[in-house]
Amino acid sequence: MTRTSEMIVEVCPVCASLDVRALEPGWFALDLARETELRDVASVEFACRDCGSTWH
């Protein structure tokens, strides 16, 4: 049995930086088993540490 995994990296749409973090909500954590929970959330807000822009 072969296991494959996929990683999605959020990139800043303004400056293309990879130094991005999730703002809010407190429950947000990297846990692949919670994929179905994340689909039900209206949006997760991200912020770029380099240029300061935010997006959903």
C-alpha positions as CSV (number, residue, x, y, z in Angstrom):
1,M,0.0,0.0,0.0
2,T,1.4,3.4,-1.0
3,R,0.5,6.5,0.9
4,T,0.6,9.9,-0.7
5,S,0.2,13.2,0.9
6,E,-0.5,16.6,-0.5
7,M,0.5,19.9,1.0
8,I,-1.0,23.2,0.0
9,V,1.0,26.4,0.7
10,E,-0.8,29.7,1.1
11,V,1.1,32.4,-0.9
12,C,0.5,36.2,-0.4
13,P,-1.5,37.5,-3.4
14,V,0.2,40.9,-3.2
15,C,3.9,40.2,-2.8
16,A,4.1,36.4,-3.4
17,S,5.7,35.8,0.0
18,L,5.4,32.4,1.7
19,D,5.6,33.9,5.2
20,V,1.9,33.7,5.7
21,R,-0.1,33.0,8.8
22,A,-3.7,32.3,9.6
23,L,-5.5,35.0,11.7
24,E,-8.2,33.9,13.9
25,P,-10.0,31.6,14.7
26,G,-8.4,30.1,17.8
27,W,-9.3,26.6,16.7
28,F,-7.3,26.8,13.5
29,A,-4.6,24.1,13.6
30,L,-2.7,22.1,11.1
31,D,-4.6,18.8,11.3
32,L,-5.4,17.0,8.1
33,A,-8.1,14.9,9.8
34,R,-10.2,18.2,10.3
35,E,-10.6,18.8,6.5
36,T,-14.3,18.4,6.7
37,E,-14.6,20.9,9.5
38,L,-12.7,23.5,7.5
39,R,-15.0,23.1,4.6
40,D,-17.9,24.2,6.8
41,V,-16.3,27.4,7.9
42,A,-17.3,30.6,6.0
43,S,-13.6,31.7,5.7
44,V,-10.2,31.6,7.2
45,E,-8.4,34.9,7.2
46,F,-4.7,35.0,6.2
47,A,-2.1,37.7,6.8
48,C,1.3,38.2,5.2
49,R,4.1,38.9,7.6
50,D,6.2,40.6,4.9
51,C,3.8,43.2,3.5
52,G,0.9,43.1,6.0
53,S,-1.9,42.4,3.6
54,T,-4.8,40.2,4.6
55,W,-7.2,38.1,2.6
56,H,-9.8,35.3,2.9
